[in-house]
């Protein structure tokens, strides 16, 4: 049997996790996507992590077998196995999505136990995946030279591990693959331990096999200090008794396992291939505009908002429906404002409606958000939610940017001051979006943020502008911000240290270490230790200093961040282990002992 003919058939049928619905993350935009620092360690369920600049390595195994029985041709079988290492680097993050660079190495793909060396080499090409906040892969981008066959292999491998994470204990969602749409049921067994099972198909994709039965047993785990997942196991069986085509039985087994001790120094340049020439595969019709009249859209909005307010499950689908309806006509965002003013809606639904306007992103939707933040008749909570939505806009208009700048000038000292602080942070997030899109207006925004951070204004305002600079993730700002470590105000030094963790620690690591040695403020020392956790090549002298100072450090938050730093570098510096075990014996802080225990356990479990 010719394996070159079998390969596309195997990929089209055997690997059944193919396509994902358009999910844009958790409904409540008020929760930050990329930080877990404020989550209670012992209670709250973990959210998926997407922290900018984090590199990780996984071992991947995917096995699929298909048995076919056709009356005329008899029986036949296909067996596909792929073994590889998967390196990942988080290239972009915002509150809805993350772009992750991926690259396979040590690839061994077998089709019916036959290996093609050329295919294995071709599968090591770097590619990008855009994920929703909840872990669902949304789009794939490849260099133009990647052929469709190899593109399918890489896409299907990633989609094998697709998940739709939620913050509750039990939930059900509809997920899609190349065969159709099926029910997926999730159960949380701990803060970071989740089980998943596929049930029945609700619909079958046109031209695909009609699967009469699907069953699966899947589990995955996440950790607060790791991006994406730490481990996932998939075991599933599908059967078809299609009267038109052959009867089929497909069995899939796959594992994804993080290699926590591997130190990676990956350059973002690996994934800076020509985006215009790349193939960006959209999993579903991206942000469609319904072909209906404005009046019909208005009726649907009026009917959908109460449905959203009453819904316990499936809220994301309703949010996306409203998002698309708002694009039908420029007058419709004002209808959302009217409903917010006149209807008795739950707090969660009100938050969701601001998310709807953010995701719609039209000029009229942005104008509606501007109205909320500039009209004092709206509540503080509404204003804050509108500001968060503006910070997440994919294509922010200059009116939105101007409105946020105006809000930053509040200095009344009342509750509205919170809006000024949030508006400053939102400008940093918008700067990130503009910079990635090569928006020529970014240079002006960058200059204004930097000028306010370096200026002689109020300490709190300057600290906020420094934080906003960190939100841009613009690495060219690191050498500008590092000079603020010399400021007389501890609050400024602390904000600068934390922002440098987002702007690129490696290029200013020596300066941070030097500042730590002489810094007399515990909060600033803690911020420096936190930023240095992303240092990819820590020096032996710096690590020796932290092993010594963790024993004598009086500030609990600083000890916490040093403990994490030591734990992250256990593999490179084995001498850290004895210090961590000493911390386990003597440390009074429960959260520090817990973090150290996790680091030691992970280190001991490494092969």
N, C-alpha and C positions, 0 to 999 in steps of 0.2 A: 504494500500500500504506500502511495507517495505521500510523505509527510508534508511536503510543500503545499499540497492541495488540502491536507487536513488542518493546517494551521489556522487559516481564517475561519474554517467551520468550527474548530475547537474554541476559538476565541469568541465567536458569535453565540455559541450555545453553552459550552461547558462553564465558562466563567460568567456567572449569571448576574453578578452585582455590577451593573453597567452604567445606569444613568440615575441622577438624583433630582428631586424636586427643587424648585427655587426657594430655598430657605435663607433668611437674612439674619438669623440669630435670635437671641432672647427678646421677648416682647418689651420688657422694661428697659429702655435705653438709659435709665438713670443709674444702672449698675455698670461699673467700668469693666471693659472686656479683658484687659491685659494685666490686671493686678489682683492679687489675692490677699494683700497685706491686711485689709480691714475685716476679713472674714474670720469669725471666731473659730479657733482651731479644733474645738471638740464637738461642734454641732452642725454648722451649716454645710450643705452638700457642695462639693467642689464644682466649679464651672470649668469648661474647656479653656486652657491657657494658650494665648498667642502673644508671646513677648518678642518684640522686635530684636533681631540680631542673634537669637538663640540657635545654636547648631546642635544637632543630635544625630546619632547613628542607630539603625535598627538592623536586626536579622530578620529576613523575610522568607517564608516558605508558603508556596501555594500549590496545591495538588487538586486536580479535577479528573474525574473519570466519567465517561458516557457510554452507556450500553444502548444500542439501537436495534430494534427488531422490525424488519419490514417483510411483508408477505412475499414479495417478488425477489428481493435481494438477499434475504436471510438476515443473520445477525452480524453486527460489527461493533467494534469498540475503539475508543480514543482515550489515551491517557496523557495528561499534560502535567508537567512538574516544573516549577521555577524556584530556584534557590538564589539568594542574592543578599548583598548588603545595601541598605538604603540610607543615604545621607540627606539630611534636611537642614535648611537655613531659612528662618522666617525673615522675609524681605520687606514686608509692609504689614502694618496693622492699623485698623481703626475700630470703631465700636460695633461694626456689623460684620466685618470680614477680615481675612488675613491672606496674604499672598506668600506662599511657601515655595522656595526652590528645592527641587528634588533631583537626585542623581543616583542611579544604581551602579554598583561595582561588584566584582567577583560573581558575575552573572553566569548561571547555568540553567538554560531552558531546554527541556527535553519534550519532544512530541513522540509518543510511543517509543521511548527510550533512545531516540535519535537526536543528536546534537548538531546544530549548525553554528560553527564558530563565528561566521560573519554576522549572524543575527545577534548572538550574545554580545559581540563588540558594539553593534549598533544600538543596543539597549542601554548603553552607558551614557547616552546623551543627556545633558542637563535639561530639565523641563520645569515649568511653573504650574502650580495648582492654586486656584483661588478657592478658599474655604469660607463657608459661613461660620459665624461665631460658635455654633453648636457642633461643629465638626463635619458638616456635610460638604463634600467637594462640589463646587459649583461650575468652574470652568477649568480648562487645561490649555496651556500655551506651549508650543514646540517650535524649534527652529525650522525653517522652511524645508531643509533637506531631509527631515525625518519622513519616511514613507508611511502611508496609511496603516500598513500591517503592524509596524513597530509602534506606531502611535496607539493603536488599539491595545497592544499588549500592556503598555505602560499605564494607560487610562484604566484598564480593567483591573490591574494590580492594585491601584490606589482605591478604586471603588469597591473592591472586596472588603475594605475596612471602613465603609461609610457608616456613620452614626448620626443620630439626631438627638443630641443631649438636651435634657430639660432639667429644671431645678427641683422638681417634685419627686416623690418616691416611686410612683407608678404612672406611666403614660403610654398612649398609643398614637402612632402617626401613620399616615400613608406615605410610603416611599416608592420610588420608581426605579426600574431597571429596564434593560433592553427588551424584556419580555412583557412588561406591563407595570401595573401599580398593585402593590400588595400591602397588607397590614403588618406593621412591625410593633411589637409590644415590648416595653422596657420595664425593668424593675431594678431599683437601686438597693444594693445590699450593704451599703456603707457610704461614707462620704465620697469615696472615689472608686467604688466597685459597682459595676452595672452589668446586668444580664439583658440579653435581647433575644427575641425569637420572632421568626417570620411566620405568619399565618397563611391566610388564603390570598389568592390574587383577586382583586376587585375588577380589574379590566386587563385585557390582553392587547399588546401593541400590534398594530397592523402588520400583517405579513409574518408574524412570529409564531412559534409553537404555542399551542394552548395548553398550559400546564394545569393538570387536574389536581395536583397535590404538591404542597411545599411544606417542609418542616425544617427547623433549624434550632441549634443550641449554640448561642454565641455569648461571649463575655469579654468585657474590656475594663481597663483600669486607667485612671488619670491621677496625677499628683500636682500639688500646688506649685512646685518648683520646676515642672517639666512642661514643655509645649506638647500639644496634641495628646497622644496617648502614650502610656508606658508599656502596655501589652494588650493584645487582642487575639482571641481564638475564635475561629469560625468553623462550624461543622453543620452542613446542611444537605438535604436530599430533595430532589425535584423529580416528579414523574409526570408523564404525559401519555394519555391513551387516545390521542387525536385520531379520529376515524379517517382523516384524509391522509396524514403523513404517517411516518413510522412511530411505533411506541418507543419511548425513551425513558431512561432512568439516569439521572445525573447526580453524582456525589462530589461535594466540594469540601476540602479541608484547607485551612490557611491559618498561619500564625504570624504575628508581628510582635517583636520583642525589642525593647530599648536596650542598648548597650551603654549603661550609665558611666562606665569608667573610661570611655574613649574620649580623648581630647581632640577636637576638630578645629582647624583654622581654615574655614571656607571663605572665599572671597565672593561678594555679591556679583562681581564681574562675570562669574561663571554663567549667571542667568540673565545677563544683559544682552541677549541676542536681539536682533531686529524685531521689535514687536509687530511692525507693519507686515513683515514677511512671514511671521509665525502664524500657525493655525490656532486660533482661540476657539475651542469647541464649547459652545453654549449648550448646557444640558437640557434646557427647555426654552421656550420662547421668552427671551429676556425682556422684562419690563414691557409687555405688550400693551397697546392701546385698544380697548374694546371698540368694535365697529358698531356703535350705537349712538343714538341722538343724545344731546345734553339732557333733555327731559327724562329719557329713560335712565341715563346714568344717575340723575338726581333721585329718581324713584328707588333705584337699587341701593344707593347710599343710605337713604332713609330707612330701608328695610334691613340693611346689613349692620348698621351701627347697633340697633337693639339686639340683633343676633350675636354680635361680638360681646355685648355686655352680659349676655346670659350664658355664653359658652364657657365650659370647663375644659374642653379639649378642642383641638383644631383651630386655635385662635390665630396662628400664623397664616393659615390659608385665608382667613377673613381679612387680616391686615393687608395681605398682598392684593386681595380683590379690591379693597378700598383704594390702595395705592394706584392701581391701574385705572380705576374709575375716575380718580382725580385728574388724570391726564386727558380725559375726553374733552373737557372744556375749561377755560380759564376762570369761569365763575364758580366752579365747584368747591375750591378750598374755603370760600366764604361760608358755604353751607356747613362745613365742619366746624367753623368758628361759631356759627349760630347754634349748632347742636351742643357745643361745649358750654355755651352761655345759658341755654334754655332747658336742657335735658338733665334729669337726675341720673348721672352715670357713675359707675364705680370708679374708684381711684385708678385701678389698673386700666380700665378702658380709656380714661382720659389720657393716661400716659401713652397708650397704644395709638391714639389718634394723632399725637404729636409725632410719633414714629412714622405713621402713615404719611404725614406731610413731608417729613424729611426724606422718605424713600421716594415719594413722587418727584420731589426736587425741581418742579417746574417754576417758572418765574412767579406765577400766581400763588403757588404753595409757599415759596419763600417770602412773598409779600405778606401772606397771612401770618407767618411766623414773626416777621418784623412788626406787624401790627400788635401782636401779643406783647412783645418785649418793650414797645415804645408807648403803649397805652396803659396808664396807671390804673385803669378800671379793672384790669386783669389781676388775679391773685399772684402773690409771690411764687407759689408753686407752679402756676401756669407759666409765668415768666421764666423760671428756671428750666422747665421742661422745653420750652421753645428755644432757649439758648443752647441746651444740649443737642437738640435737633439741628440747629444751625451749624454747630460744630461738626456734625456728621455728614453734611451735604457733600455729594460727590462733585457737583459743579456749582460751587457757591458764586452767586452774583455779587457785584460790587455794592449793591444796595444792602445786602445782608452783611457784608464785611463792614460797611460804613456804620450800620446800625450797632454792630457789636462794639466798634470803637467808641461810639457815643456813650454806650452803657458803661464802658470801662472808666469813664470820667466821673461816675457817681462817687461822691465823697461825703454823703450825708451822715454816715455812721449808723443808720437804721438798718432794717432788714434788707432794704434794697441794695445795700453794700454787697450782700451775697451774690446778687446778680452781676455786679461789676466784677467780682472775683471770677465767677464762672465764665463771663464773657471774655475775660483775658485768656483763660485756659482754652476756650473755644477757638480764639484767634490762632493759637498755636496749632490746634488740630487742623484748622483750615490751611495753615501754612504747610503742613505735611501734605495735604491733598494737592495744593497748588504746586509745590515743589516736585512731586512725583509726576504731575501732568505738564511740567515745564511751562507753567503759566507765567507770562512776563510780569504779571502784577505781584508775583511772589517777592521779587527783589525789594519792592517798596515795603511790603508787609514785614519782611525780615529785618530791614533797616529800622523800621519803627519799633518793633519789639525789642531789638537790641539796644536802641537808643534809650528807651524807657527803662530797660534793665540796668544799664550803665549809669543812668542819670542820678541826680541827687534828690529824688522825690521821697515819698513816704516809704518806710521799710517794707510794710506789708505789700504795697503796690509793686515795689521793685521785685520782691520775692515772687509775686504772681507772674510778672513778666519773665522772670528767669525760668519759672516752671513752664510757661508757654513756649519758651525757646526749646526746652527739652521735648515738648510735645511735637515740635516740627520734625524731629529725628533727622535734622540736617547736620551731617557730620562735619561740614565746613564751619560750624559754629563752635566746635569744641575749644579751639584755641582762643576764641573770643571770650567764652564763658569762664575758662580756667583762671583768668586774671582776677575774677571775683572771689577766689579763695583767699585773696589778700584783704578783703573788705573788713572794716572794723566791726561790722554788725554780724553776730553769730547767725541770725536768721538768713542773711544774704549768703554767708558761706555755706550754710546747710542747703539752701535752695540750689546753689551752684553745684555742689557735690552731687545732689540727686539728679539734676539735669544732665550732668556729664555722664551718668550711667545710661542715659537714653541717647546721647549724642555720639558716643563712642569712647569707651573707657581706655582702650588700648593706647590710643595716641597721646593720652595725658596721664597714664597710670603712674609714671614716676613722680609727677607733680602731686598727685593725690596721696601717694605714699609719703612723700616728704611733708605734706600738710598734716597728715595723720600723726606723724612723729612729734610735731610741735603744737598741735591743736589742744587747747585747754577746755573746750566745750564738749561735753559728752554727746549732745545731740548732733553736733557736726561730725564728731568721730564716727558715730553710728551711721550717718549718711554716707561718709566716705567708704566705710566697710561695706555698706549695701551696694554702692556703685561698683566697687571692685569685684563683686561677685560675677560680673560679666567679663572680667579680665581673662583673655584666652591663654596668655602665657605669663603667669605670675612668676616672679623671681624667687629664688631660694631665700634671699635675704629678707624680702618682704614677708614671706610666709613664716620665717623664723620669728620675725617681730610680732606677727599676729598670734603665734603660738604662745609667746611670752606675755603679751599684753592682755590676752583673754583671761588670764589668771588673776590679774590685778585690776581690771576695768570695773569701775563702780557703776557705770550706767548700764541698766538691764538691756535696753534696746541695742546698745553697741555690742554687748556680749552676744546677743542673739544673732546679729549680722556677722560677727566674726565667726561664730560657730558654723553658720551656713557656709561662709567662705572656706573655712577649713574642711568642712565636709565635702564641698564640691571638688576639692583638690586632693582628696585622699589617694587617688590612684597615682598621681604624679609625685606626691609627697607622703609616703607611707608613715613618716614620723608624726604626722598629724593624728594618727589613730590613738596613740597613748594620751595625748592631750584631750581628745574627745572623750575617752573613757574616764579620765579624771573629772571632766565636766559632768559626766553621768553620775559620778559618785558625790560630787560636792555642790553642784549648782542648785540653788533654791528655786529657780524659775522653772515652772512646769513646761512652758512652751519651748524653752531652750532645751530641756532634757528630751522632750518629744522630737524636736528637730534633729538633735544629735543621734538619738536612737534610730531614726529613719535613715540617716546617712550611714551609720555603721551597719545597719541591716542590709542596705543596698550594696554596700561594698563587699560584705561577706557572701552575698548571693551571686556575685559575679563569677562567671566560669573561669 
